[in-house]
Amino acid sequence: LQPLVDALHQEILQQGVLHADETPVQMLGPGKGKTHRAYLWAYTPTHYSELRAVVYDFADSRAGEHARAFLADWQGKLVCDDYSGYKAGFQQGITEIGYAAHARRKFFDLHA
């Protein structure tokens, strides 16, 4: 399936605006019998795009180098939270479009 994933990855990088997020998953360490935290990074165009797709990129850490490697030389607008792992990309020509989902939750909790 890797050739299909690679082709979809290239299609997604043709979009001018992308959403990105990372979520923790448990990974079983080979031969250790224990799990550790790994991350599944998700990249998708906006709902205004004709391309309806998500590419998931598994990484064994949350280091920003994984986002930079996936996005490479892409120069579009990135919708993401304020996680510092994305910041280096903003210094390399990616435009940050933050969202307020995390802040909204805090207001909701205060209201409740």
The first five atom37 places (N, CA, C, CB, O) and aatype in JSON, in Angstrom:
{
  "aatype": [10, 5, 14, 10, 19, 3, 0, 10, 8, 5, 6, 9, 10, 5, 5, 7, 19, 10, 8, 0, 3, 6, 16, 14, 19, 5, 12, 10, 7, 14, 7, 11, 7, 11, 16, 8, 1, 0, 18, 10, 17, 0, 18, 16, 14, 16, 8, 18, 15, 6, 10, 1, 0, 19, 19, 18, 3, 13, 0, 3, 15, 1, 0, 7, 6, 8, 0, 1, 0, 13, 10, 0, 3, 17, 5, 7, 11, 10, 19, 4, 3, 3, 18, 15, 7, 18, 11, 0, 7, 13, 5, 5, 7, 9, 16, 6, 9, 7, 18, 0, 0, 8, 0, 1, 1, 11, 13, 13, 3, 10, 8, 0],
  "atom_mask": [
    [1, 1, 1, 1, 1],
    [1, 1, 1, 1, 1],
    [1, 1, 1, 1, 1],
    [1, 1, 1, 1, 1],
    [1, 1, 1, 1, 1],
    [1, 1, 1, 1, 1],
    [1, 1, 1, 1, 1],
    [1, 1, 1, 1, 1],
    [1, 1, 1, 1, 1],
    [1, 1, 1, 1, 1],
    [1, 1, 1, 1, 1],
    [1, 1, 1, 1, 1],
    [1, 1, 1, 1, 1],
    [1, 1, 1, 1, 1],
    [1, 1, 1, 1, 1],
    [1, 1, 1, 0, 1],
    [1, 1, 1, 1, 1],
    [1, 1, 1, 1, 1],
    [1, 1, 1, 1, 1],
    [1, 1, 1, 1, 1],
    [1, 1, 1, 1, 1],
    [1, 1, 1, 1, 1],
    [1, 1, 1, 1, 1],
    [1, 1, 1, 1, 1],
    [1, 1, 1, 1, 1],
    [1, 1, 1, 1, 1],
    [1, 1, 1, 1, 1],
    [1, 1, 1, 1, 1],
    [1, 1, 1, 0, 1],
    [1, 1, 1, 1, 1],
    [1, 1, 1, 0, 1],
    [1, 1, 1, 1, 1],
    [1, 1, 1, 0, 1],
    [1, 1, 1, 1, 1],
    [1, 1, 1, 1, 1],
    [1, 1, 1, 1, 1],
    [1, 1, 1, 1, 1],
    [1, 1, 1, 1, 1],
    [1, 1, 1, 1, 1],
    [1, 1, 1, 1, 1],
    [1, 1, 1, 1, 1],
    [1, 1, 1, 1, 1],
    [1, 1, 1, 1, 1],
    [1, 1, 1, 1, 1],
    [1, 1, 1, 1, 1],
    [1, 1, 1, 1, 1],
    [1, 1, 1, 1, 1],
    [1, 1, 1, 1, 1],
    [1, 1, 1, 1, 1],
    [1, 1, 1, 1, 1],
    [1, 1, 1, 1, 1],
    [1, 1, 1, 1, 1],
    [1, 1, 1, 1, 1],
    [1, 1, 1, 1, 1],
    [1, 1, 1, 1, 1],
    [1, 1, 1, 1, 1],
    [1, 1, 1, 1, 1],
    [1, 1, 1, 1, 1],
    [1, 1, 1, 1, 1],
    [1, 1, 1, 1, 1],
    [1, 1, 1, 1, 1],
    [1, 1, 1, 1, 1],
    [1, 1, 1, 1, 1],
    [1, 1, 1, 0, 1],
    [1, 1, 1, 1, 1],
    [1, 1, 1, 1, 1],
    [1, 1, 1, 1, 1],
    [1, 1, 1, 1, 1],
    [1, 1, 1, 1, 1],
    [1, 1, 1, 1, 1],
    [1, 1, 1, 1, 1],
    [1, 1, 1, 1, 1],
    [1, 1, 1, 1, 1],
    [1, 1, 1, 1, 1],
    [1, 1, 1, 1, 1],
    [1, 1, 1, 0, 1],
    [1, 1, 1, 1, 1],
    [1, 1, 1, 1, 1],
    [1, 1, 1, 1, 1],
    [1, 1, 1, 1, 1],
    [1, 1, 1, 1, 1],
    [1, 1, 1, 1, 1],
    [1, 1, 1, 1, 1],
    [1, 1, 1, 1, 1],
    [1, 1, 1, 0, 1],
    [1, 1, 1, 1, 1],
    [1, 1, 1, 1, 1],
    [1, 1, 1, 1, 1],
    [1, 1, 1, 0, 1],
    [1, 1, 1, 1, 1],
    [1, 1, 1, 1, 1],
    [1, 1, 1, 1, 1],
    [1, 1, 1, 0, 1],
    [1, 1, 1, 1, 1],
    [1, 1, 1, 1, 1],
    [1, 1, 1, 1, 1],
    [1, 1, 1, 1, 1],
    [1, 1, 1, 0, 1],
    [1, 1, 1, 1, 1],
    [1, 1, 1, 1, 1],
    [1, 1, 1, 1, 1],
    [1, 1, 1, 1, 1],
    [1, 1, 1, 1, 1],
    [1, 1, 1, 1, 1],
    [1, 1, 1, 1, 1],
    [1, 1, 1, 1, 1],
    [1, 1, 1, 1, 1],
    [1, 1, 1, 1, 1],
    [1, 1, 1, 1, 1],
    [1, 1, 1, 1, 1],
    [1, 1, 1, 1, 1],
    [1, 1, 1, 1, 1]
  ],
  "atom_positions": [
    [[0.8, -1.22, 0.0], [0.0, 0.0, 0.0], [0.84, 1.28, 0.0], [-0.91, 0.0, 1.2], [0.33, 2.37, -0.25]],
    [[2.14, 1.14, 0.28], [2.97, 2.35, 0.4], [2.95, 3.22, -0.84], [4.39, 1.95, 0.7], [2.93, 4.44, -0.71]],
    [[2.96, 2.66, -2.08], [2.87, 3.54, -3.25], [1.59, 4.38, -3.29], [2.97, 2.72, -4.52], [1.61, 5.52, -3.74]],
    [[0.48, 3.81, -2.82], [-0.77, 4.58, -2.77], [-0.69, 5.7, -1.73], [-1.95, 3.65, -2.44], [-1.13, 6.82, -1.97]],
    [[-0.12, 5.37, -0.57], [0.04, 6.39, 0.47], [0.96, 7.51, -0.01], [0.61, 5.76, 1.77], [0.68, 8.68, 0.21]],
    [[2.04, 7.14, -0.68], [2.96, 8.15, -1.2], [2.28, 9.05, -2.23], [4.19, 7.48, -1.83], [2.49, 10.27, -2.24]],
    [[1.46, 8.46, -3.11], [0.74, 9.25, -4.11], [-0.26, 10.19, -3.44], [0.01, 8.31, -5.11], [-0.38, 11.35, -3.85]],
    [[-0.97, 9.71, -2.43], [-1.93, 10.55, -1.72], [-1.19, 11.65, -0.96], [-2.77, 9.7, -0.74], [-1.67, 12.79, -0.91]],
    [[-0.07, 11.34, -0.38], [0.75, 12.33, 0.31], [1.09, 13.47, -0.66], [2.06, 11.68, 0.87], [0.96, 14.64, -0.3]],
    [[1.52, 13.13, -1.87], [1.85, 14.15, -2.86], [0.63, 14.97, -3.28], [2.48, 13.49, -4.09], [0.74, 16.17, -3.5]],
    [[-0.52, 14.32, -3.39], [-1.77, 15.04, -3.72], [-2.12, 16.03, -2.62], [-2.93, 14.05, -3.94], [-2.51, 17.16, -2.9]],
    [[-2.0, 15.61, -1.39], [-2.34, 16.49, -0.26], [-1.41, 17.7, -0.24], [-2.24, 15.72, 1.08], [-1.85, 18.81, 0.07]],
    [[-0.15, 17.5, -0.57], [0.8, 18.62, -0.56], [0.57, 19.6, -1.71], [2.21, 18.09, -0.64], [1.22, 20.64, -1.76]],
    [[-0.34, 19.29, -2.62], [-0.72, 20.22, -3.68], [-1.78, 21.21, -3.2], [-1.24, 19.46, -4.9], [-2.07, 22.19, -3.88]],
    [[-2.34, 20.97, -2.03], [-3.38, 21.83, -1.48], [-2.77, 23.07, -0.84], [-4.23, 21.07, -0.44], [-1.66, 23.02, -0.3]],
    [[-3.47, 24.18, -0.91], [-2.98, 25.43, -0.33], [-3.21, 25.56, 1.16], [0.0, 0.0, 0.0], [-2.52, 26.31, 1.84]],
    [[-4.19, 24.81, 1.67], [-4.52, 24.85, 3.09], [-4.65, 23.41, 3.59], [-5.84, 25.67, 3.35], [-5.33, 22.59, 2.97]],
    [[-4.0, 23.13, 4.7], [-4.09, 21.8, 5.31], [-4.41, 21.94, 6.79], [-2.78, 21.01, 5.12], [-4.05, 22.92, 7.44]],
    [[-5.07, 20.93, 7.31], [-5.27, 20.78, 8.74], [-4.3, 19.72, 9.22], [-6.76, 20.39, 9.08], [-4.06, 18.73, 8.52]],
    [[-3.73, 19.91, 10.4], [-2.82, 18.91, 10.96], [-3.09, 18.76, 12.45], [-1.34, 19.31, 10.72], [-3.42, 19.72, 13.14]],
    [[-2.95, 17.54, 12.91], [-3.08, 17.27, 14.34], [-2.36, 15.96, 14.64], [-4.58, 17.19, 14.79], [-2.17, 15.13, 13.75]],
    [[-1.96, 15.8, 15.86], [-1.31, 14.57, 16.27], [-2.02, 14.03, 17.51], [0.2, 14.81, 16.55], [-2.49, 14.8, 18.35]],
    [[-2.09, 12.72, 17.61], [-2.76, 12.11, 18.73], [-1.91, 10.96, 19.27], [-4.16, 11.61, 18.33], [-1.31, 10.22, 18.49]],
    [[-1.86, 10.81, 20.58], [-1.04, 9.73, 21.14], [-1.69, 8.36, 20.95], [-0.78, 9.99, 22.63], [-2.91, 8.21, 21.0]],
    [[-0.84, 7.39, 20.73], [-1.26, 5.99, 20.66], [-0.23, 5.17, 21.43], [-1.38, 5.49, 19.17], [0.92, 5.58, 21.57]],
    [[-0.65, 4.03, 21.93], [0.27, 3.15, 22.63], [0.95, 2.23, 21.64], [-0.47, 2.34, 23.72], [0.29, 1.62, 20.79]],
    [[2.27, 2.13, 21.75], [3.04, 1.26, 20.86], [3.76, 0.22, 21.71], [4.06, 2.08, 20.0], [4.43, 0.55, 22.68]],
    [[3.6, -1.03, 21.33], [4.27, -2.12, 22.02], [5.72, -2.18, 21.55], [3.55, -3.47, 21.78], [5.99, -2.37, 20.37]],
    [[6.64, -2.01, 22.49], [8.06, -2.07, 22.15], [8.47, -3.5, 21.83], [0.0, 0.0, 0.0], [8.23, -4.4, 22.64]],
    [[9.07, -3.73, 20.67], [9.47, -5.09, 20.29], [10.38, -5.74, 21.33], [10.18, -5.06, 18.93], [11.41, -5.19, 21.7]],
    [[9.98, -6.91, 21.79], [10.78, -7.66, 22.75], [10.76, -7.15, 24.17], [0.0, 0.0, 0.0], [11.38, -7.75, 25.04]],
    [[10.06, -6.05, 24.42], [10.05, -5.47, 25.76], [8.81, -5.85, 26.56], [10.14, -3.97, 25.67], [8.84, -5.86, 27.79]],
    [[7.73, -6.17, 25.86], [6.49, -6.51, 26.55], [5.82, -5.32, 27.22], [0.0, 0.0, 0.0], [4.86, -5.51, 27.97]],
    [[6.29, -4.11, 26.95], [5.7, -2.9, 27.52], [5.36, -1.95, 26.38], [6.67, -2.23, 28.54], [5.93, -2.02, 25.29]],
    [[4.42, -1.06, 26.67], [4.07, -0.06, 25.67], [4.71, 1.28, 26.02], [2.53, 0.09, 25.56], [5.05, 1.55, 27.17]],
    [[4.86, 2.1, 25.01], [5.27, 3.49, 25.23], [4.44, 4.36, 24.3], [6.8, 3.68, 24.98], [3.79, 3.87, 23.37]],
    [[4.47, 5.65, 24.56], [3.65, 6.58, 23.79], [4.29, 6.87, 22.44], [3.44, 7.88, 24.58], [5.46, 7.25, 22.36]],
    [[3.52, 6.69, 21.4], [3.9, 7.06, 20.04], [2.8, 8.01, 19.55], [4.06, 5.78, 19.09], [1.86, 8.3, 20.29]],
    [[2.92, 8.48, 18.31], [1.94, 9.46, 17.81], [1.51, 9.14, 16.39], [2.52, 10.86, 17.87], [2.29, 8.68, 15.56]],
    [[0.25, 9.4, 16.15], [-0.32, 9.3, 14.82], [-0.63, 10.72, 14.38], [-1.6, 8.38, 14.79], [-1.51, 11.38, 14.93]],
    [[0.1, 11.2, 13.38], [-0.07, 12.55, 12.85], [-1.05, 12.47, 11.69], [1.3, 13.18, 12.39], [-0.91, 11.59, 10.83]],
    [[-2.03, 13.35, 11.65], [-3.03, 13.35, 10.59], [-2.96, 14.66, 9.81], [-4.45, 13.15, 11.18], [-2.83, 15.73, 10.4]],
    [[-3.05, 14.55, 8.49], [-3.01, 15.71, 7.6], [-4.16, 15.58, 6.61], [-1.63, 15.82, 6.85], [-4.35, 14.53, 6.0]],
    [[-4.94, 16.66, 6.46], [-6.08, 16.63, 5.55], [-6.34, 18.02, 4.98], [-7.34, 16.1, 6.28], [-6.07, 19.02, 5.65]],
    [[-6.86, 18.1, 3.76], [-7.26, 19.41, 3.22], [-8.51, 19.9, 3.94], [-7.51, 19.32, 1.68], [-9.11, 19.17, 4.73]],
    [[-8.9, 21.13, 3.66], [-10.11, 21.67, 4.27], [-11.35, 21.04, 3.62], [-10.16, 23.22, 4.12], [-11.26, 20.38, 2.59]],
    [[-12.49, 21.24, 4.25], [-13.72, 20.68, 3.69], [-14.15, 21.44, 2.43], [-14.84, 20.73, 4.73], [-15.09, 21.01, 1.76]],
    [[-13.48, 22.55, 2.09], [-13.77, 23.27, 0.86], [-13.04, 22.67, -0.34], [-13.39, 24.74, 1.01], [-13.34, 23.0, -1.49]],
    [[-12.09, 21.8, -0.08], [-11.3, 21.19, -1.15], [-12.09, 20.06, -1.8], [-9.96, 20.66, -0.6], [-12.91, 19.4, -1.15]],
    [[-11.84, 19.83, -3.08], [-12.46, 18.69, -3.77], [-11.82, 17.38, -3.32], [-12.33, 18.84, -5.29], [-12.44, 16.32, -3.43]],
    [[-10.58, 17.44, -2.83], [-9.88, 16.24, -2.36], [-10.37, 15.88, -0.97], [-8.35, 16.45, -2.37], [-10.17, 16.65, -0.02]],
    [[-10.99, 14.74, -0.84], [-11.48, 14.24, 0.45], [-10.55, 13.12, 0.89], [-12.98, 13.75, 0.37], [-10.73, 11.96, 0.5]],
    [[-9.57, 13.46, 1.69], [-8.58, 12.46, 2.08], [-7.89, 12.87, 3.37], [-7.54, 12.26, 0.95], [-7.85, 14.04, 3.73]],
    [[-7.36, 11.88, 4.04], [-6.52, 12.08, 5.21], [-5.31, 11.17, 5.05], [-7.3, 11.78, 6.55], [-5.45, 10.0, 4.69]],
    [[-4.14, 11.7, 5.32], [-2.95, 10.87, 5.36], [-2.49, 10.82, 6.81], [-1.81, 11.42, 4.41], [-2.32, 11.86, 7.46]],
    [[-2.31, 9.62, 7.31], [-1.82, 9.41, 8.66], [-0.34, 9.06, 8.6], [-2.62, 8.29, 9.39], [0.08, 8.25, 7.77]],
    [[0.43, 9.67, 9.47], [1.87, 9.45, 9.51], [2.23, 9.01, 10.92], [2.67, 10.74, 9.09], [2.18, 9.8, 11.86]],
    [[2.6, 7.75, 11.08], [2.96, 7.22, 12.39], [4.38, 7.62, 12.74], [2.81, 5.68, 12.42], [5.27, 7.56, 11.89]],
    [[4.59, 8.02, 13.99], [5.93, 8.37, 14.47], [6.09, 7.89, 15.91], [6.18, 9.89, 14.36], [5.11, 7.84, 16.66]],
    [[7.28, 7.56, 16.27], [7.51, 7.06, 17.62], [7.67, 8.16, 18.66], [8.73, 6.19, 17.63], [7.93, 7.89, 19.83]],
    [[7.5, 9.43, 18.22], [7.56, 10.54, 19.16], [6.69, 11.69, 18.65], [9.01, 11.01, 19.36], [6.12, 11.64, 17.56]],
    [[6.61, 12.72, 19.48], [5.83, 13.91, 19.12], [6.74, 15.04, 18.62], [5.01, 14.39, 20.32], [6.29, 16.18, 18.48]],
    [[7.98, 14.73, 18.35], [8.94, 15.76, 17.92], [8.46, 16.45, 16.65], [10.34, 15.13, 17.7], [7.93, 15.81, 15.74]],
    [[8.65, 17.75, 16.6], [8.24, 18.54, 15.44], [8.92, 18.14, 14.15], [0.0, 0.0, 0.0], [8.43, 18.46, 13.07]],
    [[10.03, 17.44, 14.25], [10.74, 16.99, 13.04], [9.86, 16.1, 12.18], [12.03, 16.25, 13.42], [10.05, 16.03, 10.97]],
    [[8.89, 15.41, 12.79], [8.0, 14.54, 12.02], [7.08, 15.37, 11.13], [7.18, 13.65, 12.95], [6.85, 15.02, 9.97]],
    [[6.54, 16.45, 11.66], [5.7, 17.34, 10.84], [6.53, 17.98, 9.74], [5.03, 18.44, 11.72], [6.09, 18.08, 8.6]],
    [[7.74, 18.42, 10.08], [8.6, 19.06, 9.08], [8.97, 18.07, 7.97], [9.88, 19.61, 9.74], [9.03, 18.43, 6.8]],
    [[9.22, 16.82, 8.35], [9.56, 15.81, 7.33], [8.37, 15.54, 6.41], [10.02, 14.5, 8.0], [8.54, 15.41, 5.2]],
    [[7.17, 15.45, 6.98], [5.98, 15.18, 6.18], [5.69, 16.34, 5.23], [4.77, 14.92, 7.08], [5.41, 16.14, 4.05]],
    [[5.76, 17.57, 5.76], [5.42, 18.75, 4.97], [6.56, 19.19, 4.05], [5.04, 19.89, 5.89], [6.32, 19.84, 3.04]],
    [[7.79, 18.83, 4.39], [8.98, 19.1, 3.58], [9.02, 20.56, 3.12], [9.03, 18.17, 2.35], [9.11, 21.46, 3.96]],
    [[8.96, 20.81, 1.83], [9.07, 22.17, 1.29], [7.71, 22.84, 1.04], [9.84, 22.14, -0.01], [7.64, 23.89, 0.41]],
    [[6.65, 22.24, 1.53], [5.3, 22.78, 1.34], [5.24, 24.18, 1.93], [4.22, 21.85, 2.01], [5.83, 24.44, 2.98]],
    [[4.55, 25.12, 1.25], [4.5, 26.52, 1.65], [3.09, 27.06, 1.8], [5.26, 27.35, 0.66], [2.87, 28.25, 1.54]],
    [[2.14, 26.25, 2.21], [0.77, 26.7, 2.31], [0.4, 27.23, 3.68], [0.0, 0.0, 0.0], [1.25, 27.66, 4.46]],
    [[-0.88, 27.19, 3.95], [-1.44, 27.63, 5.23], [-1.81, 26.38, 6.04], [-2.7, 28.56, 5.02], [-2.48, 25.48, 5.53]],
    [[-1.37, 26.34, 7.29], [-1.56, 25.16, 8.13], [-2.49, 25.5, 9.29], [-0.21, 24.63, 8.65], [-2.18, 26.35, 10.12]],
    [[-3.63, 24.81, 9.35], [-4.57, 24.96, 10.45], [-4.17, 23.93, 11.5], [-6.08, 24.77, 9.98], [-4.23, 22.73, 11.25]],
    [[-3.77, 24.42, 12.68], [-3.31, 23.51, 13.73], [-3.45, 24.2, 15.09], [-1.84, 23.07, 13.48], [-3.73, 25.39, 15.18]],
    [[-3.24, 23.41, 16.12], [-3.27, 24.0, 17.46], [-1.92, 24.67, 17.73], [-3.59, 22.91, 18.55], [-1.09, 24.79, 16.83]],
    [[-1.71, 25.1, 18.93], [-0.52, 25.88, 19.26], [0.65, 25.01, 19.69], [-0.84, 26.88, 20.35], [1.57, 25.49, 20.37]],
    [[0.64, 23.74, 19.32], [1.74, 22.85, 19.69], [3.05, 23.37, 19.08], [1.45, 21.4, 19.23], [3.1, 23.69, 17.9]],
    [[4.07, 23.43, 19.89], [5.35, 24.02, 19.47], [6.04, 23.23, 18.35], [6.28, 24.11, 20.65], [6.91, 23.78, 17.68]],
    [[5.68, 21.98, 18.15], [6.29, 21.17, 17.1], [6.06, 21.71, 15.7], [0.0, 0.0, 0.0], [6.81, 21.39, 14.78]],
    [[5.04, 22.54, 15.53], [4.76, 23.12, 14.21], [5.52, 24.43, 13.99], [3.26, 23.37, 14.06], [5.63, 24.88, 12.85]],
    [[6.04, 25.03, 15.03], [6.6, 26.39, 14.95], [7.75, 26.52, 13.97], [7.07, 26.82, 16.31], [7.84, 27.53, 13.27]],
    [[8.64, 25.54, 13.88], [9.78, 25.65, 12.96], [9.3, 25.77, 11.51], [10.71, 24.43, 13.1], [9.93, 26.46, 10.71]],
    [[8.2, 25.12, 11.18], [7.64, 25.23, 9.83], [7.17, 26.64, 9.53], [0.0, 0.0, 0.0], [7.23, 27.08, 8.38]],
    [[6.71, 27.34, 10.55], [6.24, 28.71, 10.34], [7.41, 29.64, 10.04], [5.46, 29.21, 11.58], [7.24, 30.67, 9.39]],
    [[8.58, 29.29, 10.51], [9.77, 30.08, 10.21], [10.33, 29.74, 8.83], [10.85, 29.85, 11.28], [11.21, 30.44, 8.33]],
    [[9.82, 28.67, 8.21], [10.3, 28.24, 6.9], [9.29, 28.52, 5.79], [10.62, 26.76, 6.93], [9.4, 27.97, 4.7]],
    [[8.31, 29.38, 6.07], [7.4, 29.82, 5.01], [5.98, 29.3, 5.11], [0.0, 0.0, 0.0], [5.13, 29.72, 4.32]],
    [[5.68, 28.42, 6.03], [4.3, 27.97, 6.22], [3.57, 29.06, 7.01], [4.23, 26.58, 6.96], [4.11, 29.61, 7.97]],
    [[2.34, 29.36, 6.62], [1.53, 30.35, 7.32], [0.66, 29.65, 8.36], [0.64, 31.14, 6.32], [-0.06, 28.71, 8.04]],
    [[0.75, 30.11, 9.59], [-0.02, 29.52, 10.7], [-1.44, 30.04, 10.71], [0.66, 29.8, 12.04], [-1.68, 31.25, 10.68]],
    [[-2.39, 29.12, 10.76], [-3.78, 29.46, 10.99], [-4.19, 28.67, 12.23], [-4.71, 29.14, 9.73], [-4.53, 27.49, 12.14]],
    [[-4.17, 29.32, 13.36], [-4.5, 28.64, 14.6], [-6.0, 28.46, 14.74], [0.0, 0.0, 0.0], [-6.78, 29.13, 14.07]],
    [[-6.39, 27.56, 15.6], [-7.8, 27.41, 15.9], [-7.99, 27.44, 17.41], [-8.37, 26.1, 15.3], [-7.06, 27.19, 18.17]],
    [[-9.18, 27.74, 17.81], [-9.44, 28.0, 19.22], [-10.14, 26.85, 19.94], [-10.28, 29.24, 19.35], [-10.78, 27.06, 20.97]],
    [[-10.02, 25.64, 19.43], [-10.72, 24.51, 20.03], [-10.32, 24.3, 21.49], [-10.45, 23.23, 19.23], [-11.18, 24.06, 22.34]],
    [[-9.03, 24.39, 21.78], [-8.59, 24.18, 23.15], [-9.07, 25.29, 24.06], [-7.07, 24.08, 23.21], [-9.48, 25.03, 25.19]],
    [[-9.02, 26.54, 23.59], [-9.51, 27.66, 24.38], [-11.01, 27.56, 24.59], [-9.16, 28.99, 23.7], [-11.51, 27.85, 25.68]],
    [[-11.74, 27.13, 23.55], [-13.18, 26.99, 23.66], [-13.53, 26.0, 24.78], [-13.78, 26.52, 22.32], [-14.47, 26.23, 25.54]],
    [[-12.77, 24.92, 24.87], [-13.03, 23.93, 25.91], [-12.92, 24.55, 27.3], [-12.05, 22.75, 25.79], [-13.72, 24.25, 28.19]],
    [[-11.93, 25.4, 27.49], [-11.75, 26.04, 28.8], [-12.93, 26.94, 29.14], [-10.44, 26.87, 28.82], [-13.4, 26.96, 30.28]],
    [[-13.43, 27.68, 28.14], [-14.6, 28.51, 28.38], [-15.81, 27.65, 28.69], [-14.88, 29.41, 27.18], [-16.61, 27.99, 29.56]],
    [[-15.95, 26.54, 27.98], [-17.07, 25.63, 28.23], [-16.99, 25.08, 29.65], [-17.07, 24.47, 27.21], [-18.0, 25.02, 30.35]],
    [[-15.79, 24.67, 30.08], [-15.62, 24.14, 31.43], [-15.95, 25.19, 32.48], [-14.19, 23.64, 31.63], [-16.57, 24.87, 33.5]],
    [[-15.55, 26.43, 32.24], [-15.88, 27.5, 33.18], [-17.38, 27.73, 33.24], [-15.18, 28.78, 32.78], [-17.94, 27.94, 34.31]],
    [[-18.02, 27.7, 32.08], [-19.47, 27.88, 32.03], [-20.19, 26.76, 32.76], [-19.93, 27.95, 30.57], [-21.15, 27.01, 33.49]],
    [[-19.74, 25.54, 32.57], [-20.38, 24.38, 33.2], [-20.22, 24.45, 34.7], [-19.8, 23.05, 32.67], [-20.69, 23.57, 35.42]]
  ]
}
